[in-house]
């Protein structure tokens, strides 16, 4: 018998998960260069494990573990401030340590007090046990700090 994704709904095997930040005030330093840093705002007092079914939501490690192989609809949203003007921030979804080139966003902060948003949605192929996270980098010459005020990572298995 071949697996049919419609069975997830019929038999209650819906697979989803979310971690989020509500009213964050903790800043995170992002080092210089093209290396992405994992966004760790979920591991703060304002971070929460959201609803989940058949995934492991893990605010402590700022990631969601996919329990079954398949194609997942992954989205991230983040409203944040920066301490440095004229910096372009780039965010991406990572599957374990692999950047997902189909799920990116970029935003330029014109002044140090700007409030900006980063968000993207895309399909990501996962095997059982792989971890989804958001990472961010910038193009400034020095270390900069971001403060995520609101953020979320959401996954939903949509196919095999």
Secondary structure, DSSP 4 states (H G I P E B T S, - for coil): ----THHHHHTT---EEEEEEES---EEEE-SSS--EE--TTSSTTEEEEEEESEEEEGGGTEEEE-S-EEEEEEEEEEEEESSSSEEEEEEEEETTEEEEEEEEEEEESSTT-EEEEEEEEEEEE-TT-EEEEEEEE--SS-EEEEEEEEEEEEEEEE-
